[in-house]
């Protein structure tokens, strides 16, 4: 491991149940259709970069690893399991590896990155959120979920026959997953869960050079690490590119993340105790994330998603003000569901 963290996150029940792609396919069944369609589209898009048998084999290994990661997330926190997370589930993989990678390819061209880099980004989208239930503990800025997700991702690579020739991809994936960590305010560190972290600070990717200075002296002499850092910045931008999607998708993602946050905090949305936290998250929380904490870390990310964010900025302001006005007229919300209802109605008015 480039960052040298001790291995602390062994396979869980889901990983033991799905040790390989065959097991993943058996569990997914017809549920694999959206992923299969996505992978077929990516294969067509990347065809100009497939120069020889080695390139084709790399893409095949990448597809296999993405399939295994997709199945595990679907079983662990998605629609095939019993611990559904409204935001961090297998649909998040489809978003990152689908519409967001599509947009990036359209912007910089498929030749804008090497095949190995595109494969690393596909694997990042599939693997960076594999674990969501680790006790929050940061080591040199890298979160526990990210360290656990990387350890599992490394085991997935081994299961799918990634070898010594793939070491540069492995390095890029490790740094990208670590860099997807978001900072938390120190005073709130003990109360945050995985969903809170998305609204608590900028991506660590922009400071990975500092992490490397602390954990791996002489890293600048390793060309593979130096080359991986710009890709980690692009990965972080893809992860937070919801800010540049259609406003309806951005708003729906905010609601799903809010629902996940309340679930992880043990609060039911129909309970009175959820009213103020939901209002804070969908109001000040989204405002702070969008306008203060989020930033594009790469030129490619800005080019692909910046215009969308600019277009969404006034809409988000209108959403927050409209939701607050609607709730002010109706009186204090009795629970989180009433806040969400006001949020949804206001979104519908803005989208038209």
Secondary structure, DSSP 8 states (H G I E B T S, - for coil): --S---------HHHHH--SHHHHHHHHGGGGHHHHHHHHHHHHHHGGG--SHHHHHHHHHHHHHHHHHHHHHHHHHSTTSSS--SSSSHHHHHIIIIIIHHHHHHHH-GGGS-HHHHHHHHHHHHHTTS---S----BTTB-HHHHHHHHHHHHHHHHTT--GGGHHHHHHHHHHHHHT-B---GGGGGG--HHHHTTSS-BGGGGHHHHHHHH-TTGGG-HHHHHHHHHHHHHHHHHTGGGGS-HHHHHHHHHHHHHHHHHHHT--TTSTTHHHHHHHIIIIIHHHIIIII----SHHHHHHHHHHHHHHHHHHHHHHHHHHHHHHHH-S-SSHHHHHHHHHHHHHHHH-
